[in-house]
Amino acid sequence: MHVELSPDKRYYSIGEIAKAFDVNASLIRFWDKEFDILKPKKNAKGNRMFTPEDVKNLQLIYHLVKERGFTLEGAKTHLKENQKKTLDKFEIINKLETIKAQLNTLKNQL
């Protein structure tokens, strides 16, 4: 799951996040309560506003839970014990997927 982040945007609403991940906003709210690594700010109305760092962490949670089939407890444990290593691997995979998409675009243009 690769979510495109706008380089000039500092905060994302829960609706934008849910749409980017193709999940319900309720799942994002649930993950926010369950995972300590998520620290969205709240605006004056009390709505969650996610930073780019939160989005990266959500991508990691999505990858562990939805793509690799971890239980919530398993994902929490994995993040606590291996957060730096897991995040590094995940970022490498994301970069490689971006390069692959760019190469495919070039290939299709030939």
Summary of the structure (lengths in Angstrom):
residues: 110
radius of gyration: 15.1
end to end distance: 27.3
largest distance: 51.3
contacts: 270
relative contact order: 0.13
helix: 65%
strand: 6%
